Amino acid sequence: MEQTSLSIFEIIIWAGTAVSLLGLLGLVYCIVRVSRAKRAGMSDEEMRAELKKVVPLNLGALFLSVIGLMMVIIGIFLA
């Protein structure tokens, strides 16, 4: 039986994939949360308050996705 081990670059690629997927799940969560708020028929002020809560989560999820994709690209280039 041949034993293969992952190189550091393959680990970076898989870790970047996981981070990117985590960010993608965060973006989907933000979409679901805003769509629920729209369907709830909130007043204008309540909708603004809900959107103000979602914006930081959205930016954080986008940041995770970008960092994960950067990790994947760096891992591919250096492998």
C-alpha positions in Angstrom: 0.0 0.0 0.0 1.3 3.4 -1.0 1.1 6.1 1.6 0.6 9.6 0.5 0.8 12.7 2.6 -0.5 16.1 1.9 1.9 18.8 1.2 1.6 22.2 2.9 0.2 23.7 -0.3 -2.5 21.1 -0.6 -3.4 21.8 3.0 -3.6 25.6 2.2 -5.9 24.8 -0.8 -8.3 22.7 1.3 -8.3 25.1 4.2 -9.0 28.0 1.7 -11.9 25.9 0.3 -13.3 25.5 3.8 -13.0 29.2 4.6 -14.5 30.1 1.3 -17.5 27.8 1.8 -18.0 29.2 5.3 -18.2 32.7 3.8 -20.6 31.4 1.2 -22.8 30.0 3.9 -22.7 33.4 5.7 -23.8 35.1 2.5 -26.7 32.7 2.1 -27.7 33.3 5.7 -27.8 37.1 5.0 -29.9 36.6 1.9 -32.4 34.4 3.9 -32.5 36.9 6.8 -33.3 39.9 4.5 -35.9 37.9 2.5 -37.6 36.9 5.7 -37.6 40.6 6.8 -39.2 41.6 3.5 -41.9 39.0 3.8 -42.7 40.0 7.3 -44.1 43.3 6.1 -42.1 45.4 8.5 -42.4 49.2 8.6 -39.7 51.3 7.0 -37.9 52.0 10.3 -38.0 48.3 11.3 -36.6 47.3 7.9 -33.8 49.8 8.2 -32.9 48.5 11.6 -32.8 44.9 10.4 -30.7 45.8 7.4 -28.3 47.7 9.7 -27.8 44.5 11.6 -27.3 42.4 8.5 -24.7 44.6 6.8 -21.8 43.8 9.1 -22.6 40.0 8.8 -22.7 40.4 5.0 -19.3 42.2 4.9 -17.7 39.6 7.2 -19.0 36.7 5.1 -17.7 38.4 1.9 -14.4 38.9 3.6 -14.2 35.2 4.5 -15.0 34.2 0.9 -12.3 36.5 -0.5 -9.7 35.3 2.0 -10.6 31.7 1.3 -10.3 32.2 -2.5 -6.9 33.9 -2.0 -5.7 30.9 -0.1 -6.8 28.6 -2.8 -5.1 30.7 -5.5 -1.9 31.0 -3.5 -1.9 27.2 -2.8 -2.3 26.5 -6.5 0.4 28.9 -7.7 2.9 27.6 -5.1 2.1 23.9 -5.5 
